[in-house]
Amino acid sequence: MLQHLSVSNYALINSLSIDFDNGFTIITGETGAGKSILLGALGFVLGNRADSNILLDDTKKCVVEAVFSLNENDDSQYEISRLKFFFDENDIDYENECIIRRELTPQKKSRSFINDTPVSIQTLKELGNQLVDIHSQHDSLLLCNPEFQLELLDEAAHNKILLSDYKNTFSQYSKAKHELNELRIKAHDNIGENDYLKFQYDELDKAQLLDNEYDELVQKIEILENQEEIKSLLGDSIELLDNNDFSLLNQTNSLIGNIDKLRKFYQNLDTLSERINSIKIEFKDIYSDLTDLYDDSQYDSSSLEFLQQRYDSIQHLMMKHHLNDYSLLLKLRDDIKHKLAEFSNIDEIVSEKEKEVKALENELFRMADELNKRRQEAKIHFEKDVTAVIRQLAMPHGVFEIRCDKTKDLTSNGTDAVMFMFSANKGFSPDNMAKAASGGELSRLMLAIKSVAANNNYIPTLIFDEIDTGVSGEVASKLGDIMRSMGTKLQIISITHLPQVASKAKQHFFVYKDESNDKTFSNIRKLSQQERIVEIAKMLSNDEISSEALKTAEVLLTQ
């Protein structure tokens, strides 16, 4: 439940702080005093979009903070478990007291925090939807929305887990159906494309392309084309190493002889002698390698011609497929080979995918049947309970019914088409609520449905913004009774203009305009028992407090 709300620099609110109790709380005040602004601030901290003009002082930041109690009780174990999962999933510390804060800077940058952990607006909104249900006077139109109607029925049927499983399976089913359609298209186009790919692959396969072949070809061609220069350089190099008196090997032999003669004079020349011998051995190895290269470097015009032809054929393939890298040509060959393998198995792949789609479809129909069964069972009690409530609200002959027709096709919610039906008058059969209910009747219907749904959907705080518009007298008193009754299970906060409703509350706040310091601010304060009598008397007599109004207010507060 909502324990505390503090607001600063939001619209007409300079700074205010409110502590809320459990049960039924009402908020009253003059028109334009800021009651809706207060709800706007609460919506802001719960993740609603921030208007750019909400800053009262555009040089300071706006801060709204809400404190919620998440105390566990036997009636809400599942929801508490779901909240803990939400906190764990978002790496936020879970505590019995949850503090949500949202800020908007003068630069219009928004920051959000849950228990001092920075979070995204989406995360904030997800948590807010689990903690508070804010119902404005325009939300009654939702009752005419078939999706909203189905959602209410599913809550009454306790279908949350089953419906979640169904939706996950439906998502898999939709994906599998899409993949099956793609495969069927591929199979249909298989013949022509397969022939074309086979032609491409045969050409590439016939070329017998080898890894790294292209680079080796370029190197060999370059060697053969420069054979004369290469042979000359090799011959000169061999001549430098040997074959004359001044070659490197002969000079090294002379050096070794000199060192051997010097060793009788210097005992430490052994290491030097070993080093020169190592050089001589290295020169001999180099001489041998160069000689082998020289012997192999015979110009062969036929070899060059063959290599050139091979190079040209590879270049032709690369140009034909618009490729500038040999490795891409190898990849193209392998990709075509893989596609051909797929085409050869396409019928088998289609068959397997059809089996997968059929299995998912069968499972969906099984789950849809279970959803339908639960909905049919729940609607009986839901109809009865809502009808009982609306008959307390000046509609003694009112009837509420739910049509739940089974459809042939699977949807994301099962195979049910739901329609809320209503009749306010005796002798008239219930008709589509969108046609049969007036605006005032929709408001009373929404309250009746919310009061019944409160037993099925545990959102700890329910806020009504003038849901009682258009009613008065005994109906207003009944509305207050219903809200007070709802307050025994949930925290109910209602903005109202009706004294009959205001008198039923456990806690009463008054919103007013503070026009001190030459500027108008919205503010709020909790009323004492005597102040409540005066405020309700003013509501009864259009702000003119009479003794009769005061007496009536006292009576209302004791009922």
Secondary structure as UniProt FT lines:
FT   STRAND          2..10
FT   TURN            11..12
FT   STRAND          13..19
FT   STRAND          24..29
FT   TURN            31..32
FT   HELIX           35..45
FT   TURN            46..47
FT   TURN            52..53
FT   TURN            58..59
FT   STRAND          62..69
FT   HELIX           74..76
FT   HELIX           77..89
FT   TURN            90..91
FT   STRAND          97..104
FT   TURN            106..107
FT   STRAND          110..114
FT   TURN            115..116
FT   STRAND          117..119
FT   HELIX           121..131
FT   STRAND          132..135
FT   TURN            137..138
FT   HELIX           139..144
FT   HELIX           146..156
FT   TURN            157..158
FT   HELIX           160..188
FT   HELIX           190..206
FT   TURN            207..208
FT   TURN            211..212
FT   HELIX           213..225
FT   HELIX           227..241
FT   TURN            245..246
FT   HELIX           248..262
FT   TURN            263..265
FT   HELIX           267..269
FT   HELIX           270..296
FT   HELIX           301..320
FT   TURN            321..322
FT   HELIX           326..344
FT   HELIX           346..390
FT   TURN            391..394
FT   TURN            396..397
FT   STRAND          399..411
FT   TURN            412..413
FT   STRAND          414..423
FT   TURN            426..427
FT   STRAND          431..432
FT   HELIX           433..436
FT   HELIX           439..453
FT   TURN            454..456
FT   STRAND          461..465
FT   TURN            467..470
FT   HELIX           473..486
FT   TURN            487..489
FT   STRAND          491..495
FT   HELIX           499..502
FT   TURN            503..504
FT   STRAND          507..514
FT   HELIX           516..518
FT   STRAND          521..526
FT   HELIX           529..540
FT   TURN            541..543
FT   HELIX           547..558
//
